Amino acid sequence: MARQWSGGHSSSVLCVGASPGPEGLLASGGEGGELTVWGQDGAVVGRLCLPGEEDVTAVAFASAGPTRLYASHGDTVSMLDPRNLKGPAEDFRGAGEEEINALALSEIGSALAVADDSGAVRILELPAGKACRTLRRHTNICSSVAFRPHRPNNLVSVGLDMQVMLWGLQKTRPLWTVSLQDVAEEEEEENLLRRPGQLFNPPLAHCVSVSGCGNVLGCAAEDGRLHLMQIGGGSKLERRGAIRAHSQGASQAHFVGFLPHPYWLLTGGNDGRVALWDLSKHPVVAASADANVPPPRRQKGKRKGKQQTADKSEEEEEEAAAVEEEKSGPKLSIKHGGKVNWLCPAVLKGEQSVVVADQSACLTVYPLPQT
């Protein structure tokens, strides 16, 4: 049964984050600079209005413990102690070139990635907050960024330019890029041959998440789909299909770290729906498992045949993905009702849950099924 947490905000809640550990706190950011820290029972632990009263667009807890909380507002990242929410312990002003949209902390907590409206991704060294690198390749707003688990020097960024980029922090250019626009144009041409007059929303990329294995990506996009990708050998990023997750734009995608395998993923959309997907049997996961298996040695005189076999294999994988998508819908589908601003998987007092932020001033908590 759904529970509502109230009393923490006076207007729309824009983002939610959970600190690690079974007794961890939660934080939510909202319009007008409102920042609230919650206990696991939904009680308000602390409230604060950040200087400047700019919208709090992202929050992130340090993985080392509950003593450091990072919150973005405007072009600033504030570092706070969530147990004593009287004011920022430190402000990293100008952390973003323009308004910040997303934050991501590396696993060991030594780096903070900041994505902003200019399309840039800045990497801040922690705890000092000094910008050590700026990644510029997006041509529109950079909406989301995520570090790869087990690979602290790799991160993924997505943006409203419909690009998904895999970065190595040693370089200022992406290791690999996938254009969702190119994919959409190819699919649109094929579909228009079958369905004249059908309209398609552009796949503006809103949110990206990386599975616990570090090799599978889920990207929520404006076309209502969850685009699935796999990182293979040589840091090659490949799109391996998509799930038609929402009837309107998909705004959120988060892999769930506390379920039995790393391929459970939560999505939320502008259609007011929240869904839980099991991707363990999707071809993208099989491709990830095989990514480190060396290919067979090429035999001379059979290049053409090999290429035809490879093309056929790709077609078979795409067909298998389509079949899997049709027959295996979400394991859980929630008609939340309001447009989803943020999803946060969390274990609250031992119960596996998802916290939903929408355009209201309340948070809604739904239990997840035992798997």
C-alpha positions in Angstrom: 0.0 0.0 0.0 1.3 3.5 -0.9 2.3 5.9 1.8 2.7 9.6 1.5 5.4 11.7 3.2 4.3 15.3 3.7 5.5 18.4 5.6 8.9 18.7 3.9 8.1 20.9 1.0 5.7 23.7 0.0 5.9 23.1 -3.7 6.9 20.6 -6.3 9.6 18.0 -5.3 12.3 17.8 -8.1 14.8 15.1 -6.9 15.3 12.5 -4.2 18.4 10.6 -3.0 19.1 7.9 -0.4 22.2 7.4 1.7 23.7 4.0 1.8 23.2 1.6 4.7 20.1 0.0 6.4 19.5 3.1 8.6 20.3 5.7 6.0 18.6 9.1 5.6 16.9 10.4 2.5 17.1 13.9 1.0 14.8 15.7 -1.4 15.2 18.9 -3.3 12.5 21.2 -4.5 11.5 24.5 -6.1 12.7 27.7 -4.4 15.8 26.2 -2.9 13.9 23.8 -0.5 16.0 20.9 0.8 14.6 18.4 3.2 16.2 15.4 5.0 13.9 12.5 6.0 14.1 9.6 8.3 13.2 6.1 7.1 9.7 6.4 8.6 9.0 9.6 6.7 9.6 12.0 9.6 11.3 15.3 8.7 14.8 15.3 10.2 15.7 18.8 8.9 14.6 21.5 6.4 16.6 24.3 4.8 16.1 26.9 2.1 19.4 27.3 0.3 20.8 30.8 -0.5 19.5 32.3 -3.6 16.3 30.2 -3.5 17.1 28.6 -6.8 15.6 25.2 -7.5 17.4 22.2 -6.0 17.8 20.0 -9.1 19.9 17.1 -7.8 21.1 15.5 -4.5 23.7 12.9 -3.8 25.0 11.3 -0.6 28.7 10.4 -0.1 29.1 6.6 -0.2 31.5 6.7 2.8 28.7 7.5 5.2 25.8 9.8 6.0 28.0 12.8 6.9 28.2 14.5 3.5 25.3 15.5 1.3 25.7 17.3 -2.0 22.9 19.4 -3.5 22.9 21.4 -6.7 21.1 24.7 -7.1 21.7 27.1 -10.0 25.4 26.7 -11.0 26.4 25.9 -7.4 26.9 22.6 -5.5 26.5 22.8 -1.7 28.1 20.3 0.7 26.0 19.8 3.8 25.9 17.6 6.9 22.4 16.0 6.7 22.3 15.3 10.4 22.7 19.1 11.2 20.9 20.9 8.4 21.6 24.5 9.4 23.4 25.6 6.3 26.0 24.6 3.8 29.3 23.5 5.2 30.8 24.6 1.9 29.6 26.0 -1.5 31.3 25.1 -4.7 30.2 28.2 -6.7 30.5 28.0 -10.5 30.6 24.2 -10.3 28.5 24.3 -13.4 28.8 26.7 -16.3 25.1 27.1 -16.3 22.2 25.6 -14.3 23.1 22.1 -13.0 20.8 19.2 -13.9 22.4 16.2 -12.4 25.1 14.9 -10.0 26.9 11.6 -9.8 29.4 10.5 -7.2 32.2 7.9 -8.0 32.1 4.7 -6.0 34.9 5.7 -3.6 33.6 9.3 -3.3 36.7 11.0 -4.7 35.0 12.6 -7.7 31.7 14.4 -8.3 30.4 14.7 -11.9 28.2 17.7 -12.6 26.0 18.0 -15.8 24.6 21.3 -16.8 22.5 23.3 -19.3 25.5 24.2 -21.4 26.0 20.5 -22.2 29.3 20.4 -20.3 30.2 17.7 -17.7 32.6 18.9 -15.0 34.5 16.6 -12.7 35.2 18.0 -9.2 37.8 16.5 -7.0 36.5 15.8 -3.5 36.5 16.9 -0.8 38.1 20.2 -2.1 35.5 20.6 -4.9 38.1 21.8 -7.4 37.2 21.2 -11.1 39.9 19.0 -12.5 38.4 18.3 -15.9 35.6 19.6 -18.2 34.1 17.3 -20.8 32.5 19.2 -23.7 30.8 17.3 -26.5 27.1 17.6 -26.0 25.5 20.2 -28.3 22.5 20.7 -26.1 21.5 20.4 -22.4 23.3 17.5 -20.6 20.5 16.0 -18.5 22.0 13.0 -16.7 25.4 11.5 -15.8 26.4 8.2 -14.1 29.7 6.6 -13.2 30.3 3.0 -14.2 30.5 0.7 -11.2 33.9 -1.0 -10.7 35.5 1.5 -13.2 35.9 4.8 -11.5 37.5 6.4 -14.5 34.5 5.8 -16.8 31.2 7.6 -16.8 28.2 7.9 -19.1 26.4 11.1 -20.0 23.2 11.8 -22.0 21.5 14.9 -23.2 18.8 16.6 -25.2 21.0 16.4 -28.2 19.9 12.7 -28.2 23.5 11.5 -27.7 24.7 8.8 -25.2 28.4 9.2 -24.5 30.9 6.9 -22.7 33.9 8.8 -21.3 37.3 7.9 -19.9 38.4 10.6 -17.5 42.0 10.5 -18.9 40.7 12.1 -22.1 38.4 15.1 -22.9 36.7 13.3 -25.8 34.3 10.4 -25.5 35.5 6.9 -25.9 32.3 6.0 -27.8 29.0 7.7 -28.7 25.6 6.4 -29.7 23.1 8.7 -31.4 19.5 7.9 -30.5 18.6 10.4 -33.3 20.2 8.2 -35.9 18.5 5.1 -34.5 15.1 7.0 -34.5 15.6 8.1 -38.1 16.3 4.5 -39.3 13.3 3.1 -37.4 11.1 5.9 -38.6 11.9 5.2 -42.2 11.1 1.5 -41.7 7.9 2.2 -39.8 6.6 4.8 -42.3 6.8 2.2 -45.0 4.4 0.1 -42.9 2.3 2.8 -41.1 2.0 6.1 -43.2 1.3 9.2 -41.2 2.5 7.8 -37.8 4.1 10.5 -35.6 7.2 9.9 -33.5 8.5 11.9 -30.5 12.3 12.6 -30.7 14.3 10.4 -28.3 15.6 13.3 -26.2 17.7 11.5 -23.5 16.5 12.4 -20.0 18.1 9.9 -17.6 20.8 7.2 -17.7 21.6 4.5 -15.2 24.3 1.8 -15.2 23.7 -1.7 -13.8 25.8 -3.0 -10.9 27.9 -5.1 -13.3 29.0 -1.9 -15.0 28.3 -3.2 -18.6 24.6 -2.6 -19.1 23.0 0.9 -19.6 19.4 2.0 -19.5 18.4 5.4 -20.9 15.0 6.9 -20.5 14.0 9.1 -23.4 11.2 11.4 -24.6 10.0 8.8 -27.1 8.6 6.8 -24.1 11.2 4.1 -24.5 14.0 2.7 -22.3 16.9 2.3 -24.7 19.2 -0.5 -23.6 22.9 -0.6 -24.3 25.9 -2.8 -23.6 29.6 -1.8 -23.1 31.8 -4.4 -24.7 35.5 -5.0 -25.3 37.5 -1.9 -26.3 34.9 0.3 -24.5 32.5 -0.2 -27.5 29.0 1.1 -26.6 26.2 -0.6 -28.6 22.5 -0.1 -28.5 20.9 -3.5 -28.0 17.2 -2.7 -28.3 14.5 -0.8 -26.4 11.5 -1.3 -24.2 8.3 0.6 -24.9 8.0 1.6 -21.3 5.7 4.6 -21.3 2.9 6.1 -23.4 4.5 9.5 -23.0 8.1 10.6 -22.4 10.1 8.4 -20.0 11.8 10.7 -17.5 13.5 8.3 -15.0 15.5 5.1 -15.2 17.3 3.5 -12.2 18.8 0.1 -11.7 18.0 -1.3 -8.3 21.0 -2.4 -6.3 19.4 -4.3 -3.5 17.4 -6.9 -5.5 18.7 -10.4 -6.2 20.4 -9.7 -9.5 21.7 -6.4 -11.0 19.3 -6.2 -13.9 16.1 -5.0 -12.2 15.3 -1.5 -13.4 12.7 1.1 -12.4 11.3 3.6 -14.9 9.0 6.5 -14.5 7.3 8.7 -17.1 5.2 11.7 -17.9 2.2 9.3 -18.2 2.2 9.0 -14.4 3.3 5.4 -14.5 6.1 3.7 -12.5 7.3 0.3 -13.7 9.7 -2.4 -12.6 11.5 -4.4 -15.3 13.4 -7.6 -15.1 16.1 -7.4 -17.8 17.9 -10.6 -16.8 16.6 -12.5 -19.9 16.9 -9.6 -22.3 19.5 -10.0 -25.1 21.4 -6.9 -23.8 22.3 -8.9 -20.7 23.3 -12.0 -22.7 25.5 -9.7 -24.9 27.1 -8.2 -21.8 27.9 -11.7 -20.4 29.6 -12.6 -23.7 31.4 -9.2 -24.0 34.7 -10.5 -22.6 34.7 -13.7 -24.6 37.3 -13.4 -27.4 35.9 -13.8 -30.9 36.9 -16.9 -33.0 39.9 -16.5 -35.2 39.2 -15.2 -38.6 39.8 -17.7 -41.4 41.2 -16.6 -44.7 39.0 -16.6 -47.8 35.7 -16.5 -45.7 35.4 -12.8 -45.0 32.2 -12.3 -46.9 30.5 -15.3 -45.4 31.6 -14.2 -41.9 30.1 -10.8 -42.5 26.8 -12.2 -43.7 26.7 -14.5 -40.6 27.4 -11.4 -38.4 24.6 -9.4 -40.1 22.2 -12.3 -39.7 23.2 -12.7 -36.0 22.5 -9.0 -35.3 19.1 -9.3 -37.0 18.3 -12.4 -34.9 19.3 -10.5 -31.7 17.0 -7.6 -32.6 14.1 -9.9 -33.4 14.7 -11.8 -30.1 14.7 -8.5 -28.2 11.4 -7.5 -29.8 9.8 -10.9 -29.0 11.1 -10.6 -25.4 9.7 -7.1 -25.0 6.3 -8.1 -26.2 5.9 -11.2 -24.1 7.5 -10.0 -20.8 6.0 -6.7 -19.7 7.0 -5.1 -16.4 6.9 -7.2 -13.3 5.3 -4.3 -11.5 3.2 -1.4 -13.0 2.0 1.4 -10.8 -0.5 4.0 -11.9 0.9 6.8 -9.8 -1.2 9.4 -11.6 1.1 12.5 -11.5 4.0 13.2 -13.8 7.1 11.6 -12.4 10.0 14.0 -11.6 12.2 11.5 -9.8 12.5 7.9 -8.6 14.6 6.7 -5.7 14.9 2.9 -4.9 15.5 2.5 -1.2 15.2 -0.1 1.6 13.1 1.6 4.3 12.9 -0.2 7.6 13.7 -3.5 5.9 11.1 -3.0 3.2 12.2 -2.8 -0.5 10.6 0.4 -1.8 10.6 3.1 -4.4 10.2 6.8 -3.5 8.4 8.8 -6.1 8.6 12.6 -6.5 6.0 14.3 -8.7 4.7 17.8 -9.2 3.1 17.9 -5.8 4.7 18.8 -2.5 4.6 15.3 -1.2 6.7 12.1 -1.7 4.9 8.8 -2.3 6.4 5.5 -1.2 5.5 2.2 -2.9 6.6 -1.3 -1.7 8.4 -3.4 -4.3 7.5 -7.1 -4.7 9.7 -9.6 -3.0 11.8 -11.3 -5.8 
